[in-house]
Amino acid sequence: MKIEFLVNTEINDGHQIFIQEAEFRKAKNNEDEFNSFAFATNCLFAFYGCPDDFIRPVEYEKILSALEKGGAVIITIVEERYPRNVYPEVFVSNNNKLKKVQL
């Protein structure tokens, strides 16, 4: 699975991973592809100190159900300073419209 870590801090804050719809769908019926996705999310979460270790299969299915052909998945880490809280948010981009996925 091809997963892009968005780290250009001039454009964004470097807290995101980006996955094209076709790549994301590969994980549906392929354990190795799902493990690749889980490992990437685990790396992102761990780097920013997020307590979640990866997105579980039930969460993957929720994201997949919101994703349309040709869309993309964006997983971002939100950092709140006071009190310190770190958590992931998931968005899908369908036809250039961003939609938050409630996990």
Phi, psi and omega in degrees: 000132178270118180235129180258127172269118182273109187235012178280099185291347175286333181263318180218181184272005176079018184255017188240155163238150186230130182225124176294150182306314182298321178291318181297321181295335180304331184283349184299314184240018183227111184298322179296319178293319178297318179297325176297316177297314180298320179295318179297316179293322177300317179298313179300311182297315182295321182300324182261007175076024179283134183292335177293144180264326176193171177275126184280165182305322180295323177290322176303315181297322178297318179295313182300321181292336179271349186269132178256162180304132179084000181276196180207158177247134176235122177248126184233154176256128178257131178243119173258139186271317185231107352286158182296122180213131180233128180207156179272151169231143182240135178232150169243145176246110178241122181052045179061023175245123182273132180226130179281137178259123178277116180264000000 
